[in-house]
């Protein structure tokens, strides 16, 4: 039987081992040099669990979800919510309810037939009475003060714009073009008509073809804020037709093309002591997961923030629609963003 002093030493060693394991992420790969700060993806994010109290079809291929809780965070028009699905997928949906309602969040989701499964799960597997985790809200598409406004929405792109229309002050000068594949596929069409009146132009593609923008932008005043949310083709057309002196605000459904082009670059994972190559036809996330298979990610589109990592060296080619300007200074979403420089160093 071990002596008492031996038992004390063994217990102390076990305690130190447990502490070392618990804090191993803080240990520098160059120990005993000081460890780096925790990576961005390890920071706590605002999250809560809400009750799904309504799941209803409001247009062809579109469902509206009402999520209820108590004392929910406030939000401004243009904000979105991260919805964590039962499968673990994270998807982003614009808030389209009342910003003053602190008891519920309302979002709407379009079914993407050839998507990656998130929208189908929302449509077919979510049921009233479920408890779901949400993160946020966050806002990268805020309504700014302007002398006048032009809004362009394509299909489900009406969701972030709808709260903006409700928030505009009486007497504000604005107009809206709302387009979709058909009138039956356009959510909130009745409410939009009531809000906009004769300031609304509805373009159903099966009846009218694609929307023309010349009339919409005729006589646009200097400083007009143009807000557009919808398919990439619509946003590209709005950007091309944008009048001189107007400011453009976009909300994308897919990652934008980067200015840096598609070139190969070297990637160092500082904590792991590894140096990788990111091919021109692949992503940082793919290269990292090949070396570190447990690296967290979800949407793969630059919207959810799950794969956010701190950048220690190199010039980032940001292609996401999520990070704030402050966050862009020293972090990136590795699923879509790349490097403008020949070498990038991540805190991983």
ABEGO torsion letter per residue (X at the ends): XBBAAAAAAAAAAAAAAAAAAAAAAABBAAOABBBBBBBAAABBBBBBBBBBABBBBABBGBBBBBBBBBGBBBBBBGBBBBBBBAAGBBBBBBBABBAABAABBBBBBBBBAABAGAAAAAAAABBBGBBBBBBOBBBABBBBBBABBBBBBBEAAAAAAAAAAAABBBGBBBBBBBBBABAAABBGAAAAAAAAEAABBBBBAAAAEBBBAAAAABGBBBGBBBBBBEBAAAAAAAAAABBBGBBBBBBBABBBBBAAEBBBBBBBBAAAGBBBBBBAABBAAAAAAAABAABBBAAGAGAAGAABBBBABEBBBBABAABBAAAAAABBBAAABBBABABBBBBX
